[in-house]
Amino acid sequence: MSVTKLLIVCVAALVLSASQVRAQESYKLHEGTIGGAQFAVAEPATWNGTLVLVAHGLRAADAPIVHGFNPDYKGYRYVIQDGWMIAATSYRRNGVIISDAVTDLDNLLGHVTKEFGTPKRVLVDGSSMGGIIGTLMAERSLKTYHGVLAKGAALGMSDSRTPFKLTYTPQLPLLFLSNQDEVAQVRRYAEKVDNDSIAPVVWKIERDGHVNINAREHEAALRALDRWVGTGEVERNAEATMPNPPAISKAVFRNGGAHGSVTEVTSDFGNINTDFIMADLEKIGIDRRDTFTVKSGSNSVSVVLGTDYGDVSRGEWVAFISWEGMLRIARNFDNAAEGLGCKTGDSISIMAIDR
């Protein structure tokens, strides 16, 4: 490598490091346990009084109890820098938990209030099962909460341990953000809301999948909800889709397969994000619904290329192109990284299965 190229690489590394340092200097992370639930609170350098409570989606009943919160996720990074506080809970148990999850979020709000002061505004940010949890909270007439963002809300879920019923009477601003193949469910909810309630807003993402929403779309919806709470105004027919720039292939092709890297293992579900793009799969003959081989080290598994986790049965392997335009490898209700024995930075390869 020439001296000039070496200097460019070093400067780029320094810029990236400085950016990461600035992001981390914008908050302090507090962690602990409340009533058996793990929690994390990202306290901004200067809190503006807005608090976001994160309601996560369904996790396998036998998975570890972890809050799984990443404050450096880009959907939260910039609002934290703007002074928002973000807090997340694991809930007291995994599996289907809705009514008790509401209590766990109430407990987290009580902890934040005790430790940091009373928030001026409390928003709930729910995904999948967290979306129905948030919807249930919006239907309660409580002055302590001010608005709910429900992403990919799984409104058909029920909780046998602590049964509940949706009443279609939201008392708070409720913004549904759903992918195009799931939006009908939340639109039906909105149509059932009576005139004495606050009419929810439905924003559609022009992309298939379940909570297949990128960080910019997520942040924009959070900010829109915050404005709605503050001003009473919201755009009901927003262009919610914000496409990512085209992904660039980094794959190396040899012996009929594509070779790349694990870019991230998610802390909550053990999903494997890679640097493969759809064009890489097409180049080696892998198409939608095909089963192909994934290898990392001495381990290999057969994976179905689908659109979301529900395309396979419980415990089976599935892959799809995420909102980032990159290949994600997962197991339905199981930990993919543990199953494949890989971690961030490991080499990974894919190969079509002869048909």
HELIX and SHEET records of a PDB file:
HELIX    1   1 VAL A    3  GLU A   25  1                                  23    
HELIX    2   2 LYS A   74  GLN A   81  1                                   8    
HELIX    3   3 SER A   99  PHE A  116  1                                  18    
HELIX    4   4 MET A  129  GLU A  139  1                                  11    
HELIX    5   5 VAL A  183  LYS A  192  1                                  10    
HELIX    6   6 ALA A  215  THR A  231  1                                  17    
HELIX    7   7 MET A  278  LYS A  283  1                                   6    
HELIX    8   8 TYR A  309  ASP A  311  5                                   3    
HELIX    9   9 ALA A  336  LEU A  340  1                                   5    
SHEET    1   A 8 TYR A  27  ILE A  34  0                                        
SHEET    2   A 8 ALA A  37  PRO A  44 -1                                        
SHEET    3   A 8 MET A  85  THR A  89 -1                                        
SHEET    4   A 8 THR A  50  ALA A  55  1                                        
SHEET    5   A 8 ARG A 121  SER A 127  1                                        
SHEET    6   A 8 GLY A 147  LYS A 151  1                                        
SHEET    7   A 8 LEU A 174  ASN A 179  1                                        
SHEET    8   A 8 VAL A 201  ILE A 205  1                                        
SHEET    1   B 8 VAL A 252  ARG A 254  0                                        
SHEET    2   B 8 GLY A 257  VAL A 265 -1                                        
SHEET    3   B 8 ILE A 272  THR A 274 -1                                        
SHEET    4   B 8 LEU A 327  ARG A 331 -1                                        
SHEET    5   B 8 TRP A 317  ILE A 321 -1                                        
SHEET    6   B 8 ASN A 299  LEU A 305  1                                        
SHEET    7   B 8 THR A 291  SER A 296 -1                                        
SHEET    8   B 8 SER A 347  ALA A 352 -1                                        
END                                                                             
